Amino acid sequence: MPIYAGFDLGGTHLKFGLTDSTGKIIFDSKTATPPTIKQLLELLEKLWNDLKRKETRKVAAIGFGFPGIFSLNQQRILQSPNYAELDNFDLLPALSAFIEVPFWVNNDANMAAFGEYKCGAGKGAHSLIFLTIGTGLGAGIILDGKLWRGKCGFAGELGHVTVNPEGEKCNCGGQGCLETEVSAPKIVRNYNVIRKKDEEISGEEVFARAKKGEMAARQAFAQAGHFLGIGLGIAMNLLNPDKILLGGAVMSAGDLLLSPALEEVKKRAYKASYQCCKIERASLGNKAGFLGAALWAKEQTDK
């Protein structure tokens, strides 16, 4: 049975691994994301060579999930709000210099959505929207059983839909994007504004304080949940999916974020659309991206 490799680049970690054609994981690991494109390419070359040594079977194809909008026409990432080193970089020739098997590049959240659709909580869905909430907010869309990429490859950027016109500037150039209102850094900023302090603190610590019942911490998550609900309502009314899957580190907050989000989406979405859509936690965790990328490579190879 052929095997496939997948790489998923995040703001903090690069996740990677091998899978068979059914999505059964053979090997997976992660390492810190390097700060420069030169270091990234050196790391990818090393990891690829390590994978070949580790596995005696030949890898049939590789899939890559990179953050940012990937142009189908130009075959490069035009803009990566959270990893600017990729902006307009001629990625494919650079990867071709050390990869000798077929490979495909796609947006990282698209690949995570595809992984959940093939092997996770989205399996069997007709249409779904996947959101991963962490340092940023990525999204991918499956419509009628197919990954929806749009005319030029830029579809699915729900993280950059405006939910607060008076909100903060976003790295994408917009203002008040869903990403700026819901991601972990914003929850920390909410917390400091509510307390009228400027403490250097992690999102994990705000979560820990919220779990202990601290009101300011709970309010910080509730504010983010409010805007998440607005975004979900927009998505639900626009696409009428049968599932919306929520993943990423911020979702570990559970009901602290989800309860206010559900309360808001009920106000925003058509009642009929809301009733026919299940909002669930994604199930694959940080394995969704590399697994989806590997299975995407399989699908492209099979065409």
Secondary structure, 3 states (H helix, E strand, C coil): CCEEEEEEECCCEEEEEEEECCCCEEEEEEEECCCCHHHHHHHHHHHHHHHHHHCCCCEEEEEEEECCEEECCCCEEEECCCCHHHCCCCHHHHHHCCCCCCEEEEEHHHHHHHHHHHHCCCCCCCCEEEEEECCCEEEEEEECCEECCCCCCCCCCHHHCECCCCCCECCCCCECEHHHHHCHHHHHHHHHHHHCCCCCCCHHHHHHHHHCCCHHHHHHHHHHHHHHHHHHHHHHHHHCCCEEEEECHHHHHCHHHHHHHHHHHHHHCCHHHHHCCEEEECCCHHHHHHHHHHHHHHHHHHC
